[in-house]
Amino acid sequence: MEIVRLDNFGRVLIPKNVREQLGLTNATQFSLSIQDDKLVLSPLTQPSNVYHLGSTLVVESQPIGNLETAIDELREEQIRELICSSENPV
């Protein structure tokens, strides 16, 4: 659980690790409600724009995670696979 504080202007800073985990950006909009005496802040999902650009299918949407982290993880996995295949040639 994260503990945050309300500043003099009524703002709450969402910690970076939480923003990254949820894929929140400065363009993310939220709904704000009170449920059982608790403040509930929920990211609004926007419908994806899907269209063809020539022969390419393009999807415009908000990220659901950290793209840089996903790319780094895929890169590391591919490097491990290359190392394993070079150590154990068929």
C-alpha positions in Angstrom: 0.0 0.0 0.0 1.3 3.5 -0.9 0.7 6.4 1.4 0.2 9.8 -0.4 -0.6 13.3 0.9 -2.9 16.0 -0.4 -0.9 19.2 -1.2 -2.0 22.8 -0.6 -3.7 22.9 -3.9 -5.8 19.7 -3.3 -3.6 17.5 -5.5 -2.4 14.0 -4.9 0.7 12.7 -6.6 0.4 9.1 -7.9 3.8 7.4 -7.3 5.8 6.7 -10.4 5.8 2.9 -9.8 2.0 2.9 -9.7 1.7 5.0 -12.8 4.1 2.7 -14.7 2.3 -0.4 -13.5 -1.1 0.9 -14.6 0.3 2.6 -17.8 -0.9 6.0 -16.7 0.3 9.1 -18.5 -0.3 12.8 -18.2 -3.1 12.4 -20.7 -5.0 9.8 -18.7 -8.4 11.0 -17.5 -10.1 9.6 -14.4 -13.6 9.3 -12.9 -13.8 10.3 -9.3 -16.3 8.8 -6.9 -17.0 8.2 -3.2 -17.9 4.6 -2.3 -18.3 3.5 1.3 -16.5 6.7 2.6 -13.6 5.9 0.3 -12.3 8.0 -2.6 -12.2 6.0 -5.8 -10.1 7.2 -8.7 -10.6 5.1 -11.9 -8.8 5.6 -15.2 -11.3 6.2 -18.1 -10.8 3.9 -21.0 -11.1 5.5 -24.4 -12.3 3.5 -27.4 -9.4 2.5 -29.7 -9.2 3.9 -33.1 -8.6 1.1 -35.5 -8.0 1.7 -39.2 -6.1 0.5 -42.3 -3.2 2.6 -43.5 -2.4 1.0 -46.9 -1.9 -2.7 -46.0 -1.1 -2.0 -42.3 -3.6 -2.2 -39.5 -3.2 0.7 -37.2 -4.5 0.8 -33.6 -4.4 4.1 -31.7 -4.9 3.6 -28.0 -3.6 4.4 -24.6 -0.8 2.1 -23.4 -1.7 -0.5 -20.9 1.8 -0.9 -19.5 5.3 0.5 -19.8 6.5 0.1 -23.4 10.1 0.6 -22.5 10.0 -2.2 -19.9 8.2 -4.6 -22.3 10.8 -3.9 -25.1 13.7 -4.4 -22.6 12.2 -7.7 -21.4 11.7 -9.0 -25.0 15.3 -7.9 -25.9 16.7 -9.8 -22.9 14.7 -12.9 -23.8 16.0 -12.8 -27.4 19.6 -12.4 -26.2 19.2 -15.4 -23.9 17.8 -17.5 -26.7 20.6 -16.5 -29.0 23.2 -17.4 -26.4 21.6 -20.7 -25.7 21.3 -21.6 -29.4 25.0 -20.7 -30.0 26.1 -22.8 -27.0 24.0 -25.8 -28.2 24.1 -25.8 -32.0 21.9 -28.4 -33.6 
